[in-house]
């Protein structure tokens, strides 16, 4: 399916200034010393319109798939960042649990409570890491599916 059909219905047009001869003005930059035209005469603009339309059609047809592929890649990158953010959030929660056990206002906790607190935090971290690995394993498949959807 051609993506050029999805471009807005109004075709782009060249600016035409009727009954105006082009004024030649020198470039302000020292790099180019060539004069440039500020307006196109009506005859040149009308004669160039089919070529301009043809060029716009093929330019949009060629660049649009690359844009869609980049968008699919960016969506996959966003999912990867979200997975890492969820894992870092789980790390912060586990750290807060351990810190609350250590910072108990009743003095130093006994060995059994520290042991249970530490093992609960370690279990939470292991669960978060396994969830992270499962989601990361799905990312390449999701990316492949997005690519095939954009290509086909």
C-alpha positions as CSV (number, residue, x, y, z in Angstrom):
1,X,0.0,0.0,0.0
2,X,1.4,3.3,-1.0
3,X,1.8,5.8,1.9
4,X,1.6,8.8,-0.4
5,X,-2.2,8.3,-0.5
6,X,-2.3,9.1,3.2
7,X,-0.8,12.5,2.7
8,X,-3.2,15.4,3.2
9,X,-5.7,15.9,0.4
10,X,-4.5,19.4,-0.4
11,X,-1.5,19.1,-2.7
12,X,1.4,21.4,-1.9
13,X,1.7,24.3,-4.3
14,X,4.5,26.6,-5.3
15,X,4.0,30.3,-4.4
16,X,3.0,32.2,-7.5
17,X,3.1,36.0,-7.6
18,X,1.3,37.1,-10.8
19,X,2.9,39.7,-13.0
20,X,6.1,39.9,-11.0
21,X,9.5,39.5,-12.4
22,X,12.0,37.8,-10.1
23,X,14.2,40.2,-8.2
24,X,17.8,39.0,-7.9
25,X,19.3,39.6,-4.5
26,X,22.7,38.6,-3.4
27,X,23.1,36.1,-0.6
28,X,23.9,37.7,2.8
29,X,26.3,34.9,3.6
30,X,29.9,35.0,2.3
31,X,29.8,31.3,1.5
32,X,27.5,31.7,-1.5
33,X,27.9,34.5,-4.0
34,X,25.2,33.3,-6.3
35,X,22.1,35.6,-6.6
36,X,18.7,34.0,-5.6
37,X,15.2,34.6,-6.9
38,X,12.7,35.8,-4.4
39,X,9.5,34.9,-6.3
40,X,8.7,32.6,-9.3
41,X,6.9,34.0,-12.3
42,X,3.5,32.4,-12.9
43,X,4.6,30.5,-16.0
44,X,7.5,28.8,-14.3
45,X,5.5,27.9,-11.2
46,X,2.7,26.4,-13.3
47,X,5.1,24.5,-15.5
48,X,6.9,23.2,-12.5
49,X,3.8,22.1,-10.5
50,X,3.6,18.6,-12.0
51,X,7.2,17.9,-11.3
52,X,6.8,19.3,-7.8
53,X,3.7,17.1,-7.2
54,X,5.6,14.0,-8.5
55,X,8.6,14.7,-6.3
56,X,6.4,15.3,-3.2
57,X,4.6,12.0,-3.9
58,X,7.8,9.9,-4.2
59,X,9.6,11.8,-1.4
60,X,6.7,11.0,1.1
61,X,6.5,7.4,-0.2
62,X,10.2,6.9,0.4
63,X,10.6,8.6,3.8
64,X,7.4,7.5,5.5
65,X,8.4,3.8,6.0
66,X,11.6,4.9,7.7
67,X,9.7,7.1,10.0
68,X,7.4,4.3,10.9
69,X,10.3,1.9,11.5
70,X,11.9,4.5,13.8
71,X,8.6,4.9,15.6
72,X,8.4,1.1,16.2
73,X,12.0,1.1,17.5
74,X,11.2,4.0,19.8
75,X,8.1,2.2,21.2
76,X,10.3,-0.8,21.9
77,X,12.9,1.4,23.7
78,X,10.1,3.0,25.7
79,X,9.0,-0.5,26.9
80,X,12.5,-1.4,27.8
81,X,12.8,1.8,29.9
82,X,9.5,1.0,31.6
83,X,10.7,-2.5,32.5
84,X,13.9,-1.0,34.0
85,X,11.9,1.6,35.8
86,X,9.6,-1.0,37.4
87,X,12.7,-3.0,38.5
88,X,14.3,0.1,40.0
89,X,11.1,0.9,41.8
90,X,11.1,-2.7,43.3
91,X,14.7,-2.1,44.4
92,X,13.8,1.1,46.1
93,X,10.8,-0.5,47.9
94,X,13.0,-3.4,49.1
95,X,15.7,-1.0,50.3
96,X,13.1,1.0,52.2
97,X,11.9,-2.3,53.9
98,X,15.4,-3.2,55.0
99,X,16.1,0.4,56.1
100,X,12.9,0.4,58.2
101,X,14.0,-2.9,59.9
102,X,17.4,-1.4,60.7
103,X,16.1,2.0,61.8
104,X,13.6,0.6,64.3
105,X,13.1,3.1,67.1
106,X,13.0,0.3,69.8
107,X,16.7,-0.2,69.5
108,X,18.5,-2.8,67.5
109,X,16.2,-5.6,66.4
110,X,17.0,-9.1,67.2
111,X,18.7,-11.5,64.8
112,X,15.4,-13.4,63.9
113,X,13.6,-10.2,62.9
114,X,16.6,-9.0,60.8
115,X,16.7,-12.4,59.2
116,X,13.0,-12.4,58.3
117,X,13.2,-8.8,57.1
118,X,16.2,-9.5,54.9
119,X,14.8,-12.6,53.4
120,X,11.5,-10.8,52.6
121,X,13.4,-8.1,50.8
122,X,15.5,-10.6,49.0
123,X,12.4,-12.6,47.9
124,X,10.8,-9.4,46.7
125,X,14.0,-8.5,44.7
126,X,14.1,-12.1,43.2
127,X,10.5,-11.9,42.2
128,X,11.1,-8.4,40.6
129,X,14.1,-9.7,38.8
130,X,12.3,-12.8,37.4
131,X,9.4,-10.5,36.3
132,X,12.0,-8.2,34.7
133,X,13.7,-11.1,32.8
134,X,10.3,-12.4,31.5
135,X,9.4,-8.9,30.2
136,X,12.9,-8.4,28.7
137,X,12.6,-11.8,26.9
138,X,9.4,-10.6,25.3
139,X,10.8,-7.4,24.0
140,X,12.6,-8.8,20.9
141,X,9.4,-10.6,19.8
142,X,7.3,-7.5,20.3
143,X,9.8,-5.5,18.3
144,X,9.8,-8.1,15.5
145,X,6.0,-8.0,15.4
146,X,6.0,-4.2,15.2
147,X,8.5,-4.3,12.3
148,X,6.5,-6.8,10.4
149,X,3.3,-4.8,10.9
150,X,5.1,-1.7,9.6
151,X,6.7,-3.5,6.6
152,X,3.5,-5.4,5.5
